Amino acid sequence: MKPRAYKMNDKNDTDTSVGNYTCNDYRAEMILLSLQRRLNRPELGEQEKKKIQAEIERVKEEMGMS
């Protein structure tokens, strides 16, 4: 069986078909996960929560999740 070739996309490449998972995709997922974890900290003030929520929405939009 021939190994599957994965192509590295540039930032402007919008091809999201299976097999084109890139370092940028992984990075965006890890940023989103980190922001969600920060949002769940009990010691956060309301202002900080609003900032983090806005950043989460921005990242999701960039990822095409909203």
Summary of the structure (lengths in Angstrom):
residues: 66
radius of gyration: 15.6
end to end distance: 37.7
largest distance: 54.5
contacts: 116
relative contact order: 0.13
helix: 53%
strand: 0%
